[in-house]
Amino acid sequence: TRPPNTPALSLSTTSASGRYTASWNPSYSSQVTRYELQTNVDSGLWSAATTYLPSAVLAKSERKTENGNYGYRVRACNAWGCSGYSTKYIAVELGVADVVARRAGGELAGAGAG
């Protein structure tokens, strides 16, 4: 037996609101035991992997308050190894007023308002 096929990652290329969802289609091969999702900002280092079970919702919703290029990559794994990564990037391009409003909203939301 062999590692699973690479899952297909879906992500818009831009967001003017800072809200978006990275999702992926399940890999229907070779008894997938987990999916590993990693992220980065402005082509920096990839984060430690977040593990998703095959029965979980295969998506990560985001609400960014800073402009930047956010990268996502996902792979499927089983007892024989992991697939290659499916990688996508999204450019968050908030206007100045949006950045100020989102920062204020984030702070207020943390205090229980929002």
VMD Tcl script that draws the C-alpha trace (Angstrom):
set ca {
  {0.00 0.00 0.00}
  {1.09 3.62 -0.42}
  {0.53 7.14 0.94}
  {-2.73 8.86 -0.03}
  {-3.27 11.20 -2.97}
  {-2.81 14.92 -2.40}
  {-6.07 16.62 -1.31}
  {-7.26 19.61 -3.39}
  {-7.03 22.86 -1.43}
  {-9.55 25.62 -2.23}
  {-8.89 29.28 -1.35}
  {-9.77 32.63 -2.90}
  {-6.80 34.64 -4.19}
  {-7.79 37.93 -2.50}
  {-9.93 39.21 0.37}
  {-10.92 42.84 0.91}
  {-12.77 42.00 4.15}
  {-10.18 39.81 5.89}
  {-12.72 36.98 6.18}
  {-12.26 33.78 4.22}
  {-12.17 29.99 4.49}
  {-9.48 27.59 3.37}
  {-11.04 24.20 2.64}
  {-9.95 20.97 1.03}
  {-11.54 17.97 -0.59}
  {-10.96 14.64 1.08}
  {-8.41 12.28 -0.44}
  {-10.40 9.15 -1.30}
  {-7.40 6.87 -1.31}
  {-5.36 4.60 0.88}
  {-7.11 4.85 4.24}
  {-6.41 8.46 5.25}
  {-5.88 8.72 9.01}
  {-5.31 12.50 9.25}
  {-4.86 15.75 7.36}
  {-2.13 18.22 8.29}
  {-2.65 21.95 7.68}
  {0.13 24.52 7.95}
  {0.03 28.30 7.52}
  {2.46 31.15 6.98}
  {2.44 34.93 6.61}
  {4.29 36.83 3.87}
  {6.29 33.74 2.84}
  {7.70 33.25 6.35}
  {8.25 29.91 8.02}
  {5.40 27.39 7.96}
  {3.60 26.89 11.26}
  {3.50 23.63 13.14}
  {0.89 21.36 11.60}
  {-2.70 21.39 12.83}
  {-4.16 17.89 12.58}
  {-7.68 17.20 11.30}
  {-9.31 13.78 11.47}
  {-10.97 12.52 8.26}
  {-14.39 12.79 9.95}
  {-13.86 16.50 10.82}
  {-14.94 19.54 8.83}
  {-12.10 19.95 6.36}
  {-11.86 23.73 6.55}
  {-10.35 26.62 8.48}
  {-12.21 29.94 8.65}
  {-10.17 33.09 9.21}
  {-10.72 36.73 10.15}
  {-7.54 38.70 9.53}
  {-7.04 42.28 10.70}
  {-3.71 42.91 8.95}
  {-2.84 43.18 5.28}
  {-0.56 40.46 4.04}
  {-0.13 37.32 1.97}
  {-1.32 34.29 3.92}
  {-0.22 30.83 2.83}
  {-1.95 27.50 3.46}
  {-0.80 24.00 2.68}
  {-2.47 20.69 3.41}
  {-1.54 17.05 2.98}
  {-3.17 13.70 3.70}
  {-1.44 11.00 5.75}
  {-1.89 7.31 6.52}
  {0.17 4.50 8.03}
  {2.42 4.41 4.92}
  {3.30 8.10 4.85}
  {1.95 11.44 3.66}
  {0.98 12.87 0.30}
  {2.59 15.92 -1.22}
  {1.26 19.32 -0.17}
  {-1.48 21.26 -1.91}
  {-0.51 24.92 -1.42}
  {-2.45 28.18 -1.97}
  {-1.99 31.83 -1.02}
  {-4.48 34.65 -0.37}
  {-3.74 38.38 -0.37}
  {-5.65 40.28 2.31}
  {-5.96 43.90 1.16}
  {-7.90 45.92 3.72}
  {-8.30 49.69 3.33}
  {-6.89 51.92 6.09}
  {-10.35 52.52 7.58}
  {-11.04 48.77 7.52}
  {-7.80 48.00 9.37}
  {-8.60 50.54 12.12}
  {-12.20 49.30 12.43}
  {-11.18 45.63 12.55}
  {-8.52 46.25 15.18}
  {-11.05 48.12 17.34}
  {-13.68 45.42 16.73}
  {-11.24 42.67 17.63}
  {-10.38 44.37 20.91}
  {-14.06 44.95 21.68}
  {-14.98 41.40 20.72}
  {-12.34 40.14 23.13}
  {-14.04 42.16 25.87}
  {-17.41 40.55 25.20}
  {-18.90 43.09 22.75}
  {-19.25 42.53 19.04}
}
mol new
graphics top color blue
foreach p $ca { graphics top sphere $p radius 0.5 }
foreach p [lrange $ca 0 end-1] q [lrange $ca 1 end] { graphics top cylinder $p $q radius 0.2 }
display resetview
